[in-house]
Every structure is written in C-alpha cells, then in structure tokens.
Amino acid sequence: MAQSNAARAATAAKNIWNTTELKDKIVFTLVCLVIYRVGSHITVPGVDVIALTDFFANQGKGGLLGLYDLFVGGGLSRATVFALGIMPYISASIFMQIAGAVLPQVEKMNKEEEGRKRLNQYSRYLTVGLAIIQAWGFALFTESLPGAVSNPGLLFKVQMVLFLTTGAVVVMWLGEQITDRGVGNGASLIIFFSIVERFWPGIFATFRFVSTGATNVLKLLLLGALMIAVVAGVIAITVAARRVPIQIPQRTMARGRMRDGAKSFIPLRINSAGVMPIIFAQSVIVVPGAIAQFTGNRWPWARDVADIFRPGSPAYFLSSAVLIVFFTYFYTAIIFNPVDLAENLKKQGGFIPGVKPGTKTAEYIEELMDRITLPGAIFLTFIALLPVFIADQINVPFRFGGTSLLIVVGVALDTLQNMNQHLLLRKYDGFMKKGPRGAGRRGGTSPVGGY
C-alpha cells in the first residue's frame, strides 16, 4: 500500500512538468519567494544588528515581538527592509473579515463582485496605514535599546518608516502576484517559508546541545518520536470533518416532475478556526510582559504581573487554555454563518434529511458546530502548550508545534490540494486518490493558509 502511494506520488510529480501551465505557476511562485527571502536579509541603514539580535535572543523569545518575528522569518530581529513582512496585510484582511461579520454594509459588499474589489482596495489602504504605525513603533523600540541606533532622532524614525512601509507594500504585492499567477495563497506561502527557514538553525542547535552534553541522545530520540506523533495528529485534525448529509431534488426534463436527487454532504471541519485562536491568545497573554518590558522599573507591579504569567508558569498554562477555547468559538462564529448556509441550501431546493429547511436547518447546523468545535479547541490548546512543556522538560532550544506547526501543515496541505486539482483537471492522476474531505467548508477565507 505504501509502495503504491509512493509510486502514485512519483507519477504525479513527473506529470507536473508535463503540464506547462502548472510548471510555470510553480516557477513563478519560487521566483517571488526568492525575491522575498533576499529582501529579508537587507538591513535598514543606521541599525546595529548585533545589539538587536542580542535583545531578541535574551528577552524577545516568547513575547509579542518574538511571535511577530516568527512570522517574518527573523526579519524583525535583523531590522531588514522586509521586517514587517506580510503581517500588516494579514492584520488588515482579518480586520475586514471581522467587519464583514459585524457590519451589514460590509457583508453586503462582500456578496457582490464590485463590492469585493472595493473591499480589497480598502484592505490595501489599511495595510499601508498599519505598516506606517508599526514601523514608527519599531523605530521607537529600536531607539530605546542601548547602542542599537547610531544616530537616533526624527530623521532615523522617518527613514525607518519609509523603508519598512515600502517593504510591507512590496511583500503585499508579491503575495497578491503569487495568489493570482502562482500556486496557492501568496500570503500563506510567504509565512510558510519564513517559518520553515528558521527550523534548520534550531535543529543544528539541538545537535550541538547533544555534543556538549546539555541533553542526551535518548531525550533527542524521544523528541523525534513525539514530533512525528504531533505532526500526524495535526494533519488528522486539519482534514477531519463532520459530514452532514444533504439531498437536492432533481427535475426531469420531460415532464417537469421531481425525482430523488444525488446525495451529497456539507463538510464541517473540526478545526474551523485554524491557527487564529492561538495567535489571538498569545497576543493577549504577552501583554503583561510587553508592558513590563517597555515601562522598565517605573511600574514595579507590571514586572510582578509579568512574572506570574511567564511562559511555563501554572497561570500561563491556565490562562492560555481558557483564551484559546474562547477565541476558537469566537473566530468560528465570525467566519462561519449557518444562516447563509441554510439560505443557500434552501435556494437550491436542498435539505438535510429530517430537518426543516430555513431557520430549523440553521439552528441544527449551529448546534452541530458548537459540539464539534469543542474537540477542536482542546486540540489547539494541546498543540499550543506542548512546545513550552517539552522545551522545559527535555532542555532543547528547538520548539516545535503550536502556531508554526499548524501553519506549516495547513499551507502544505492546501498547496498540495491546489496542485492536485490542476493535475486532475488535465486528466492526470493526482497525489491523492480522493479529494480533500473538507474542501469548500469555510464561510470565508483567511490569508493564513485558508485558516
């Protein structure tokens, strides 16, 4: 069976280069990603990179800046022209997505072609505004580090804002080009390669820990086995879905009579919210540490609160678990609208067996989503907190799981499915025998790997 799957994958990989359109898309995507990675190593003038990287190495890990630096591939800790990465565009897109769930005017625009174009343009304007604010804040932060800036002042701040805002706009443009002319979601792939690039230094550092005796081979083997199990669990939960059976009657062409339609289903994913609950929870939990960091010794109580919620403490684990569960339900409610789903199903003449169309169908789907969201929230909590626990127990510098693992697995699966669909459309065998079980499930798309 394994040999058959390997042969199928090898044949599909060979067919990629026989499909000119798909090959061009892959090459174009790789060129854009190479441009992005080159720009991620060009430093903004006037910044001492050594002083900045020392701060991130000693104090930035686990904080808000450390989380941001993860998504931009270390560009923030090196003060590169692409230091802000794709994050301003991600933030703007999430804001517009939430606005669509809250404001009726935005929701109405999102259902129309011209309205969606206008909303995309608004997202671009908002991206520029957020980039300016974040660049100014990063300039102030950099000036606060001793020896990090050679000539602090207004000119340095303006220069930093100009470079970082321009870099954010270029990264946004690259992401949109990949989405339009490449393979997969451009923003997702940019984050994917930013995260993957940082895996290798951590792996090499782990082997150095073994050579110096800081950890032993047995712990390293245990870590490897645990990583394989966690990755398998992430893949299983990412594609897991509850299939709700539906029927859509078909009308005969001769007499106009109704007959039994083909049976289908609505896939409701267990992990509908994807990685967003972890990002939201981590953004909240690091607030006490960020306040203590920027206030210094002026507010002693802020340092005490930050120590209570430091990573690895009981308060950190408990508060993180509660926040992840809360944001899982919150974000699922935003991206998934059972009322719209029930109305679309009713317009097509479809129904769920045993459930009345319309309001009853919406209530049934909402109740079902509430039940299946709980195991998804528990899974996210486990994945988010496992790296902190493992790093403390095994004493390794390489943290796996959590936000990075979910993004990497999700983007890899989405890209693979995208390539698989290209092959199937041209009557080639794809990578998989069956299509993705959860395809088309979400009520909206997110830039982070379709999360």
C-alpha positions as CSV (number, residue, x, y, z in Angstrom):
1,M,0.0,0.0,0.0
2,A,2.8,2.4,1.0
3,Q,4.7,1.4,-2.2
4,S,1.6,2.1,-4.3
5,N,1.1,5.6,-2.7
6,A,4.8,6.4,-3.3
7,A,4.6,5.3,-6.9
8,R,1.4,7.4,-7.3
9,A,3.2,10.5,-5.8
10,A,6.2,10.0,-8.1
11,T,4.0,9.8,-11.2
12,A,2.1,12.9,-10.1
13,A,5.4,14.7,-9.6
14,K,6.5,13.7,-13.1
15,N,3.2,14.9,-14.5
16,I,3.7,18.4,-13.1
17,W,6.5,19.1,-15.6
18,N,4.3,17.7,-18.4
19,T,1.7,20.4,-17.5
20,T,3.1,23.6,-18.9
21,E,0.7,25.9,-17.0
22,L,1.3,24.3,-13.7
23,K,5.1,24.3,-14.2
24,D,5.0,28.0,-15.0
25,K,3.0,28.7,-11.9
26,I,5.4,26.8,-9.7
27,V,8.4,28.6,-11.2
28,F,6.8,32.0,-10.8
29,T,6.0,31.2,-7.2
30,L,9.5,30.2,-6.4
31,V,10.9,33.3,-8.1
32,C,8.7,35.5,-6.0
33,L,9.7,33.7,-2.8
34,V,13.4,34.0,-3.7
35,I,12.9,37.8,-4.1
36,Y,11.1,37.9,-0.7
37,R,13.9,36.0,1.1
38,V,16.6,38.2,-0.5
39,G,14.8,41.3,0.8
40,S,14.6,39.7,4.2
41,H,18.3,39.8,4.6
42,I,18.9,43.5,3.6
43,T,19.3,45.6,6.7
44,V,17.9,49.1,7.2
45,P,20.7,51.6,7.4
46,G,21.6,53.1,10.8
47,V,20.8,50.0,12.9
48,D,23.3,47.8,14.9
49,V,22.0,44.4,14.1
50,I,24.1,42.7,16.8
51,A,22.6,44.7,19.6
52,L,19.1,44.0,18.2
53,T,19.6,40.2,17.8
54,D,21.1,40.0,21.3
55,F,18.0,41.5,22.7
56,F,15.7,39.1,20.8
57,A,18.0,36.2,21.8
58,N,17.9,37.1,25.5
59,Q,14.5,38.7,26.1
60,G,12.4,38.7,22.9
61,K,11.6,34.9,22.8
62,G,8.0,34.2,23.8
63,G,7.0,37.8,23.8
64,L,4.9,39.8,21.3
65,L,8.0,40.7,19.3
66,G,9.2,37.1,19.3
67,L,5.8,36.0,17.9
68,Y,5.9,38.7,15.2
69,D,9.5,37.8,14.4
70,L,8.4,34.1,13.9
71,F,6.0,35.1,11.1
72,V,8.5,37.3,9.3
73,G,11.4,34.8,9.3
74,G,13.6,36.7,11.7
75,G,13.4,39.9,9.7
76,L,12.3,41.9,12.7
77,S,15.3,40.9,14.8
78,R,17.6,41.8,11.9
79,A,15.8,45.1,11.1
80,T,15.6,44.3,7.4
81,V,13.6,46.2,4.8
82,F,11.0,43.3,4.9
83,A,10.9,43.4,8.7
84,L,7.2,43.8,8.8
85,G,6.7,41.0,6.3
86,I,3.1,40.2,5.3
87,M,1.7,40.8,8.7
88,P,0.2,44.3,8.1
89,Y,-1.7,42.8,5.1
90,I,-2.8,39.8,7.3
91,S,-4.0,42.2,10.0
92,A,-5.9,44.3,7.5
93,S,-7.5,41.3,5.9
94,I,-8.6,39.9,9.3
95,F,-10.0,43.3,10.3
96,M,-12.0,43.4,7.1
97,Q,-13.2,39.9,7.7
98,I,-14.4,40.7,11.2
99,A,-16.0,43.9,9.8
100,G,-17.9,41.8,7.3
101,A,-19.4,39.7,10.1
102,V,-20.3,42.7,12.2
103,L,-21.3,45.5,9.7
104,P,-24.2,44.7,7.3
105,Q,-22.9,47.2,4.7
106,V,-19.6,45.3,4.5
107,E,-21.3,42.0,4.4
108,K,-23.5,43.2,1.5
109,M,-20.4,44.4,-0.4
110,N,-18.7,41.1,0.2
111,K,-21.5,39.3,-1.8
112,E,-21.0,41.4,-4.9
113,E,-18.2,41.3,-7.4
114,E,-17.6,45.1,-7.4
115,G,-18.0,45.2,-3.7
116,R,-15.3,42.6,-3.1
117,K,-13.0,44.6,-5.4
118,R,-13.6,47.8,-3.3
119,L,-13.0,45.8,-0.1
120,N,-9.7,44.5,-1.4
121,Q,-8.7,48.1,-2.2
122,Y,-9.7,49.2,1.3
123,S,-7.5,46.3,2.7
124,R,-4.6,47.6,0.7
125,Y,-5.1,51.2,2.1
126,L,-5.4,49.8,5.6
127,T,-2.2,47.8,5.1
128,V,-0.3,50.9,4.3
129,G,-1.7,52.7,7.4
130,L,-0.9,49.7,9.7
131,A,2.6,49.5,8.2
132,I,3.3,53.1,9.0
133,I,2.1,52.7,12.6
134,Q,4.1,49.5,13.1
135,A,7.2,51.0,11.5
136,W,7.0,54.1,13.7
137,G,6.6,51.9,16.8
138,F,9.5,49.7,15.8
139,A,11.7,52.8,15.3
140,L,10.8,53.9,18.8
141,F,11.6,50.5,20.2
142,T,14.9,50.3,18.4
143,E,16.0,53.7,19.7
144,S,15.2,52.5,23.3
145,L,17.8,49.7,23.0
146,P,21.3,50.9,24.1
147,G,23.6,51.1,21.2
148,A,21.1,49.8,18.6
149,V,20.9,53.1,16.7
150,S,23.9,55.1,15.7
151,N,22.1,58.4,15.1
152,P,18.7,58.4,16.8
153,G,16.2,61.2,16.1
154,L,13.4,62.3,13.8
155,L,15.4,61.6,10.7
156,F,16.1,58.0,11.7
157,K,12.4,57.5,12.5
158,V,11.3,58.8,9.1
159,Q,13.9,56.7,7.4
160,M,12.7,53.6,9.3
161,V,9.1,54.3,8.4
162,L,9.9,54.8,4.8
163,F,11.9,51.6,4.4
164,L,9.6,49.3,6.4
165,T,6.4,50.7,4.8
166,T,7.8,50.3,1.3
167,G,8.9,46.8,2.2
168,A,5.5,45.9,3.5
169,V,3.9,47.1,0.3
170,V,6.3,45.1,-1.8
171,V,5.6,42.0,0.2
172,M,1.9,42.5,-0.1
173,W,2.3,42.9,-3.9
174,L,4.4,39.7,-4.1
175,G,1.7,37.8,-2.1
176,E,-1.0,39.0,-4.5
177,Q,1.1,38.1,-7.5
178,I,1.6,34.6,-6.2
179,T,-2.2,34.2,-5.5
180,D,-3.1,35.4,-9.0
181,R,-0.3,33.8,-11.1
182,G,1.3,31.2,-8.9
183,V,0.3,28.2,-6.8
184,G,-1.7,28.6,-3.6
185,N,-2.3,31.5,-1.4
186,G,0.6,34.0,-1.6
187,A,0.4,35.4,1.9
188,S,0.2,31.8,3.3
189,L,3.3,30.7,1.3
190,I,5.3,33.7,2.4
191,I,4.6,32.9,6.1
192,F,5.3,29.2,5.4
193,F,8.8,29.8,4.0
194,S,9.5,32.4,6.8
195,I,8.8,29.7,9.4
196,V,10.5,26.8,7.7
197,E,13.7,28.8,7.2
198,R,14.0,29.1,11.0
199,F,13.7,25.3,11.5
200,W,17.2,24.5,10.4
201,P,19.1,26.7,12.9
202,G,17.1,25.2,15.7
203,I,17.8,21.7,14.6
204,F,21.5,22.3,14.3
205,A,21.5,24.0,17.8
206,T,19.8,20.9,19.2
207,F,22.6,18.6,17.9
208,R,25.1,21.0,19.4
209,F,23.3,20.6,22.7
210,V,23.8,16.8,22.4
211,S,27.5,17.2,21.6
212,T,28.1,19.4,24.6
213,G,26.2,17.2,27.0
214,A,23.4,19.7,27.7
215,T,20.9,17.0,26.6
216,N,21.3,13.3,25.8
217,V,20.6,11.1,22.8
218,L,17.7,9.3,24.5
219,K,15.8,12.6,25.0
220,L,16.5,13.6,21.4
221,L,15.0,10.3,20.2
222,L,12.0,10.8,22.4
223,L,11.6,14.3,21.0
224,G,11.8,12.9,17.4
225,A,9.1,10.3,18.1
226,L,6.9,12.9,19.8
227,M,7.4,15.3,16.8
228,I,6.2,12.6,14.4
229,A,3.2,11.8,16.5
230,V,2.3,15.5,16.8
231,V,2.6,16.2,13.1
232,A,0.4,13.1,12.3
233,G,-2.2,14.4,14.8
234,V,-2.1,17.9,13.3
235,I,-2.6,16.5,9.8
236,A,-5.5,14.3,11.0
237,I,-7.3,17.1,12.8
238,T,-6.7,19.6,10.0
239,V,-8.5,17.5,7.4
240,A,-11.1,16.0,9.9
241,A,-14.7,17.0,9.2
242,R,-18.2,16.0,10.2
243,R,-20.2,15.3,7.1
244,V,-23.8,16.5,7.2
245,P,-25.8,14.6,4.6
246,I,-28.0,16.7,2.2
247,Q,-30.3,16.0,-0.7
248,I,-31.0,18.2,-3.6
249,P,-34.0,17.1,-5.7
250,Q,-33.6,17.0,-9.5
251,R,-36.2,17.9,-12.1
252,T,-36.8,15.7,-15.1
253,M,-36.6,17.5,-18.4
254,A,-39.5,15.6,-20.0
255,R,-42.5,16.2,-17.6
256,G,-41.0,18.5,-15.1
257,R,-41.5,16.0,-12.3
258,M,-39.3,15.8,-9.2
259,R,-37.2,12.8,-8.6
260,D,-34.7,11.8,-6.0
261,G,-31.5,13.9,-6.3
262,A,-28.0,12.9,-5.8
263,K,-26.9,12.6,-2.2
264,S,-24.2,14.9,-1.0
265,F,-22.9,16.3,2.2
266,I,-21.7,19.5,3.9
267,P,-18.2,19.1,5.5
268,L,-18.0,20.8,8.8
269,R,-14.3,20.9,9.9
270,I,-13.5,20.2,13.5
271,N,-10.7,22.8,13.4
272,S,-12.6,25.5,11.6
273,A,-10.8,28.4,13.2
274,G,-7.3,27.1,12.3
275,V,-4.4,28.8,13.9
276,M,-6.1,32.1,14.6
277,P,-7.2,31.3,18.2
278,I,-3.6,30.6,19.2
279,I,-2.5,33.8,17.7
280,F,-5.2,35.8,19.4
281,A,-4.5,34.1,22.8
282,Q,-0.7,34.6,22.6
283,S,-1.3,38.2,21.6
284,V,-3.3,38.7,24.9
285,I,-1.1,36.6,27.2
286,V,2.1,38.5,26.3
287,V,0.6,41.9,27.1
288,P,1.8,41.9,30.8
289,G,5.3,41.1,29.6
290,A,5.2,43.8,26.9
291,I,4.0,46.4,29.4
292,A,6.8,45.5,31.9
293,Q,9.4,45.5,29.1
294,F,8.5,49.0,27.8
295,T,8.0,50.6,31.3
296,G,11.2,49.2,32.8
297,N,11.4,49.9,36.5
298,R,8.8,52.7,36.6
299,W,5.9,50.3,37.3
300,P,7.2,47.5,39.7
301,W,3.7,45.9,39.7
302,A,3.9,45.3,36.0
303,R,7.0,43.2,36.4
304,D,5.3,41.2,39.2
305,V,2.3,40.5,36.9
306,A,4.6,39.6,34.0
307,D,6.4,37.1,36.3
308,I,3.1,35.5,37.2
309,F,2.2,34.9,33.5
310,R,5.7,34.0,32.3
311,P,5.8,31.0,29.9
312,G,5.9,27.7,31.8
313,S,4.1,29.0,34.9
314,P,0.7,27.5,36.0
315,A,-1.0,30.8,35.4
316,Y,0.4,30.9,31.9
317,F,-0.9,27.4,31.0
318,L,-4.4,28.0,32.6
319,S,-5.0,31.4,31.1
320,S,-3.7,30.3,27.7
321,A,-6.1,27.3,27.7
322,V,-9.1,29.5,28.6
323,L,-8.2,32.1,26.0
324,I,-7.7,29.5,23.2
325,V,-11.0,27.8,23.9
326,F,-12.8,31.2,24.0
327,F,-11.2,32.5,20.8
328,T,-11.9,29.2,19.0
329,Y,-15.6,29.7,19.5
330,F,-15.3,33.4,18.8
331,Y,-13.5,33.1,15.5
332,T,-15.6,30.2,14.3
333,A,-18.7,32.3,14.9
334,I,-17.1,35.1,12.7
335,I,-16.0,33.0,9.7
336,F,-19.0,30.6,9.6
337,N,-22.5,31.8,9.2
338,P,-25.1,28.9,9.4
339,V,-27.9,31.3,8.4
340,D,-26.3,32.0,5.0
341,L,-25.5,28.3,4.5
342,A,-29.2,27.3,5.3
343,E,-30.5,30.0,2.9
344,N,-28.2,28.9,0.0
345,L,-29.2,25.3,0.6
346,K,-32.9,26.3,0.5
347,K,-32.5,28.3,-2.7
348,Q,-31.1,25.2,-4.4
349,G,-34.1,23.2,-3.1
350,G,-31.8,21.1,-0.9
351,F,-32.4,19.9,2.6
352,I,-31.0,17.9,5.5
353,P,-33.0,14.7,5.9
354,G,-35.2,15.0,9.0
355,V,-34.7,18.8,9.4
356,K,-37.0,21.5,8.0
357,P,-35.4,23.9,5.5
358,G,-34.7,27.5,6.6
359,T,-34.4,28.5,10.3
360,K,-34.5,24.9,11.6
361,T,-31.6,24.0,9.3
362,A,-29.6,27.0,10.5
363,E,-30.3,26.1,14.2
364,Y,-29.3,22.5,13.5
365,I,-26.0,23.4,11.9
366,E,-25.2,25.9,14.6
367,E,-25.8,23.4,17.3
368,L,-23.7,20.8,15.5
369,M,-20.9,23.3,15.1
370,D,-21.0,24.2,18.8
371,R,-20.5,20.5,19.6
372,I,-17.7,19.7,17.2
373,T,-15.8,22.9,17.9
374,L,-15.0,21.8,21.5
375,P,-12.6,18.9,20.5
376,G,-11.0,21.3,18.0
377,A,-10.5,23.8,20.8
378,I,-9.0,21.2,23.1
379,F,-6.7,20.1,20.3
380,L,-5.5,23.6,19.7
381,T,-4.8,24.1,23.4
382,F,-2.7,20.9,23.5
383,I,-0.7,21.9,20.4
384,A,-0.1,25.4,21.7
385,L,1.1,24.4,25.1
386,L,3.0,21.3,24.2
387,P,6.2,23.1,22.9
388,V,6.6,25.1,26.1
389,F,6.3,22.0,28.2
390,I,8.7,19.9,26.1
391,A,11.3,22.7,25.9
392,D,11.3,22.9,29.7
393,Q,11.5,19.1,30.3
394,I,13.9,18.0,27.6
395,N,16.0,21.2,27.6
396,V,16.3,21.7,23.8
397,P,16.4,25.1,22.0
398,F,14.2,23.9,19.2
399,R,10.5,24.4,19.8
400,F,8.0,22.6,17.5
401,G,4.2,22.7,17.4
402,G,1.9,25.5,18.2
403,T,1.4,28.3,15.8
404,S,4.2,27.4,13.4
405,L,3.3,23.7,13.1
406,L,-0.4,24.4,12.3
407,I,0.6,27.0,9.7
408,V,3.2,24.8,8.0
409,V,0.9,21.7,7.9
410,G,-2.1,23.7,6.8
411,V,-0.3,25.6,4.0
412,A,1.4,22.4,2.8
413,L,-1.9,20.6,2.6
414,D,-3.6,23.5,0.8
415,T,-0.8,23.8,-1.8
416,L,-0.8,20.1,-2.4
417,Q,-4.5,20.1,-2.9
418,N,-4.2,23.0,-5.3
419,M,-1.6,21.2,-7.4
420,N,-3.7,18.0,-7.2
421,Q,-6.7,19.8,-8.7
422,H,-4.6,21.2,-11.6
423,L,-3.5,17.6,-12.4
424,L,-7.0,16.2,-12.2
425,L,-8.4,18.9,-14.5
426,R,-5.9,17.8,-17.1
427,K,-6.9,14.1,-16.7
428,Y,-3.7,13.2,-14.8
429,D,-3.7,11.2,-11.7
430,G,-3.3,13.4,-8.7
431,F,-1.3,13.0,-5.5
432,M,-4.3,11.6,-3.7
433,K,-7.0,9.0,-4.7
434,K,-9.8,11.1,-3.2
435,G,-10.3,14.9,-2.9
436,P,-9.9,16.7,0.4
437,R,-12.7,15.8,2.7
438,G,-13.1,19.3,4.0
439,A,-12.9,21.3,0.7
440,G,-15.1,24.2,0.4
441,R,-16.2,24.1,4.0
442,R,-15.4,27.6,5.3
443,G,-17.6,30.5,5.3
444,G,-14.7,32.9,4.4
445,T,-11.1,32.7,3.6
446,S,-8.2,33.9,5.7
447,P,-4.7,34.8,4.4
448,V,-3.1,32.4,6.8
449,G,-3.3,29.2,4.8
450,G,-7.0,29.5,4.4
451,Y,-7.5,29.4,8.1
